[in-house]
Amino acid sequence: MPYSLARHPFPPAERRLVLAERTVLARAGTDSFVRLRLVEAVPGELAGFVAPGGGDHVTVAVGSVEGGDVVVDDGGSTRAEFRTETVVDHSVDEGWIDLDVLVHGEPGAELGVIGPWAARAPLGSPAVMRGPKGSVVLSGVPGEVVLAGDDSALPAVRRYLRMLGPSITGHLLLETRFGLAALGIEPPAGLSVSILPPDPQRSSAALAEALAALRAPADPLERFVFACGEQSLVAPGRALLAAWGIDVERAVLKGYWKR
Ligand SMILES: Cc1cc2nc3c(=O)[nH]c(=O)nc-3n(C[C@H](O)[C@H](O)[C@H](O)COP(=O)(O)OP(=O)(O)OC[C@H]3O[C@@H](n4cnc5c(N)ncnc54)[C@H](O)[C@@H]3O)c2cc1C
């Protein structure tokens, strides 16, 4: 039976959390993947939190890298910049959520907003989390999958792989220099795995080319496609879905960041 993909909106929620643990999972050149465990700033903050979909994500605003407060306006509303991160794991009962943050740049000179905080903010530093705004839930078992992602999509790819189970077949295309085992990514035997070297001047171009080289599905209703990376992946990804006869609403195709 063909799989289905259902989109469920959730009511807006903003939660106050505190950095409780940091684990460096893997390094690749000057980049690293850091797992952050955020815990409730006060008991009950995570009440009602759900994230059942493989790619479910939250947005996070952080304070200064020295552990300062998250910026708010005179009315107490959060004014800091938010960054989007995939929900890796969570426990409402125990009051924690884990996020895997890709940190770019030399230690001590990390780029961006959440990267330096993920790398260096003292334990106990505050953060504000919004979402998930909704969930995209895959039901049934697709006849085959095409999972394609760059570093920023590795946490979502890992969740999809775990949800799809060991007997899934298809293609796994990853544009990454990270070791998959260190990130807990264990591709099932039925997936043909292509590891593509990233080209920083043409982010996600290798993914787009590898996707375009795949054969069209025998049955478009049986191929589930997840393809997420740099924004430039979206236009060729859409064209390819159309050529394969796959409705874009039955796929997950998203720009996770912009160059
Ligand atoms: C649905 C969704 C889920 C996501 N899940 C995750 C996740 O689980 N983990 C994760 O690390 N990211 C994830 N991302 C991507 C993340 O939101 C962005 O990469 C974010 O911009 C990083 O913020 P920053 O403060 O580190 O860097 P920014 O301030 O955004 O950027 C700093 C510099 O780094 C560059 N940059 C940003 N992201 C990347 C990248 N991936 N590769 C190369 N250069 C980059 C920018 O172009 C800029 O030059 C997700 C995005 C979406 C939309």
The ligand as an SDF file (V2000), in Angstrom:
LIG
                    3D

 53 58  0  0  0  0  0  0  0  0999 V2000
   13.7950   22.5190    8.8610 C   0  0  0  0  0  0  0  0  0  0  0  0
   15.2390   22.7900    9.1910 C   0  0  0  0  0  0  0  0  0  0  0  0
   15.9380   21.9430   10.0340 C   0  0  0  0  0  0  0  0  0  0  0  0
   17.2770   22.1790   10.3270 C   0  0  0  0  0  0  0  0  0  0  0  0
   17.9240   21.3370   11.1740 N   0  0  0  0  0  0  0  0  0  0  0  0
   19.2150   21.5820   11.4950 C   0  0  0  0  0  0  0  0  0  0  0  0
   19.9060   20.7570   12.4550 C   0  0  0  0  0  0  0  0  0  0  0  0
   19.3270   19.8350   13.0390 O   0  0  0  0  0  0  0  0  0  0  0  0
   21.2040   21.0400   12.7120 N   0  0  0  0  0  0  0  0  0  0  0  0
   21.8670   22.0740   12.0890 C   0  0  0  0  0  0  0  0  0  0  0  0
   23.0520   22.2800   12.3700 O   0  0  0  0  0  0  0  0  0  0  0  0
   21.2360   22.8730   11.2090 N   0  0  0  0  0  0  0  0  0  0  0  0
   19.9410   22.6580   10.9050 C   0  0  0  0  0  0  0  0  0  0  0  0
   19.2930   23.4820   10.0290 N   0  0  0  0  0  0  0  0  0  0  0  0
   20.0610   24.5530    9.3820 C   0  0  0  0  0  0  0  0  0  0  0  0
   20.2410   25.7470   10.3000 C   0  0  0  0  0  0  0  0  0  0  0  0
   18.9830   26.3220   10.6150 O   0  0  0  0  0  0  0  0  0  0  0  0
   21.0810   26.7990    9.5640 C   0  0  0  0  0  0  0  0  0  0  0  0
   22.2800   26.2440    9.1010 O   0  0  0  0  0  0  0  0  0  0  0  0
   21.3500   27.9890   10.4330 C   0  0  0  0  0  0  0  0  0  0  0  0
   21.4850   29.0780    9.5820 O   0  0  0  0  0  0  0  0  0  0  0  0
   22.6100   27.9010   11.2430 C   0  0  0  0  0  0  0  0  0  0  0  0
   22.7010   29.0750   12.0460 O   0  0  0  0  0  0  0  0  0  0  0  0
   24.0970   29.6680   12.4980 P   0  0  0  0  0  0  0  0  0  0  0  0
   23.7510   30.7260   13.4970 O   0  0  0  0  0  0  0  0  0  0  0  0
   25.0440   28.5810   12.8700 O   0  0  0  0  0  0  0  0  0  0  0  0
   24.7150   30.2930   11.1890 O   0  0  0  0  0  0  0  0  0  0  0  0
   24.1960   31.5170   10.3020 P   0  0  0  0  0  0  0  0  0  0  0  0
   24.2380   32.7920   11.0680 O   0  0  0  0  0  0  0  0  0  0  0  0
   22.9040   31.1810    9.6560 O   0  0  0  0  0  0  0  0  0  0  0  0
   25.3080   31.5430    9.1630 O   0  0  0  0  0  0  0  0  0  0  0  0
   26.6960   31.7850    9.4410 C   0  0  0  0  0  0  0  0  0  0  0  0
   27.4930   31.4200    8.1960 C   0  0  0  0  0  0  0  0  0  0  0  0
   27.4890   30.0070    8.0420 O   0  0  0  0  0  0  0  0  0  0  0  0
   26.9560   29.6600    6.7660 C   0  0  0  0  0  0  0  0  0  0  0  0
   26.1540   28.4500    6.9390 N   0  0  0  0  0  0  0  0  0  0  0  0
   24.9900   28.3290    7.6160 C   0  0  0  0  0  0  0  0  0  0  0  0
   24.5520   27.0610    7.5650 N   0  0  0  0  0  0  0  0  0  0  0  0
   25.4680   26.3750    6.8360 C   0  0  0  0  0  0  0  0  0  0  0  0
   25.5900   25.0230    6.4190 C   0  0  0  0  0  0  0  0  0  0  0  0
   24.6870   24.0980    6.7430 N   0  0  0  0  0  0  0  0  0  0  0  0
   26.6750   24.6770    5.6840 N   0  0  0  0  0  0  0  0  0  0  0  0
   27.6120   25.5790    5.3560 C   0  0  0  0  0  0  0  0  0  0  0  0
   27.5610   26.8780    5.7110 N   0  0  0  0  0  0  0  0  0  0  0  0
   26.5010   27.2730    6.4300 C   0  0  0  0  0  0  0  0  0  0  0  0
   26.1050   30.8480    6.3210 C   0  0  0  0  0  0  0  0  0  0  0  0
   25.9950   30.9410    4.9310 O   0  0  0  0  0  0  0  0  0  0  0  0
   26.8990   32.0080    6.9020 C   0  0  0  0  0  0  0  0  0  0  0  0
   27.9760   32.3450    6.0580 O   0  0  0  0  0  0  0  0  0  0  0  0
   17.9480   23.2890    9.7420 C   0  0  0  0  0  0  0  0  0  0  0  0
   17.2280   24.1660    8.9300 C   0  0  0  0  0  0  0  0  0  0  0  0
   15.8950   23.9260    8.6440 C   0  0  0  0  0  0  0  0  0  0  0  0
   15.1470   24.8930    7.7600 C   0  0  0  0  0  0  0  0  0  0  0  0
  1  2  1  0
  2  3  1  0
  2 52  2  0
  3  4  2  0
  4  5  1  0
  4 50  1  0
  5  6  2  0
  6  7  1  0
  6 13  1  0
  7  8  2  0
  7  9  1  0
  9 10  1  0
 10 11  2  0
 10 12  1  0
 12 13  2  0
 13 14  1  0
 14 15  1  0
 14 50  1  0
 15 16  1  0
 16 17  1  0
 16 18  1  0
 18 19  1  0
 18 20  1  0
 20 21  1  0
 20 22  1  0
 22 23  1  0
 23 24  1  0
 24 25  2  0
 24 26  1  0
 24 27  1  0
 27 28  1  0
 28 29  2  0
 28 30  1  0
 28 31  1  0
 31 32  1  0
 32 33  1  0
 33 34  1  0
 33 48  1  0
 34 35  1  0
 35 36  1  0
 35 46  1  0
 36 37  1  0
 36 45  1  0
 37 38  2  0
 38 39  1  0
 39 40  1  0
 39 45  2  0
 40 41  1  0
 40 42  2  0
 42 43  1  0
 43 44  2  0
 44 45  1  0
 46 47  1  0
 46 48  1  0
 48 49  1  0
 50 51  2  0
 51 52  1  0
 52 53  1  0
M  END
$$$$
